[in-house]
């Protein structure tokens, strides 16, 4: 089973590569306040189908370059415009 994540595309300026940010709420262990954590993933997008603002599902894969270890599975929701 490969890990899958859902996130929002924040950049599509590179060729065949998009940057996806995953946001999650984590409770602080001492103060019990919910804190927003963000993680950026460099994702391989062979067909260049994702655009900035789209919500996408990504899946881990073998290392494709120095930073890319994820590939695009599907576009979950497209942004209007």
Secondary structure as the mmCIF struct_conf table of DSSP 4:
data_model
#
loop_
_struct_conf.conf_type_id
_struct_conf.id
_struct_conf.beg_label_comp_id
_struct_conf.beg_label_asym_id
_struct_conf.beg_label_seq_id
_struct_conf.end_label_comp_id
_struct_conf.end_label_asym_id
_struct_conf.end_label_seq_id
STRN STRN1 UNK A 4 UNK A 14
TURN_TY1_P TURN_TY1_P1 UNK A 15 UNK A 16
STRN STRN2 UNK A 17 UNK A 27
TURN_TY1_P TURN_TY1_P2 UNK A 29 UNK A 31
STRN STRN3 UNK A 34 UNK A 44
TURN_TY1_P TURN_TY1_P3 UNK A 46 UNK A 47
TURN_TY1_P TURN_TY1_P4 UNK A 52 UNK A 53
STRN STRN4 UNK A 55 UNK A 60
BEND BEND1 UNK A 62 UNK A 62
BEND BEND2 UNK A 65 UNK A 67
STRN STRN5 UNK A 70 UNK A 77
HELX_LH_PP_P HELX_LH_PP_P1 UNK A 78 UNK A 80
#
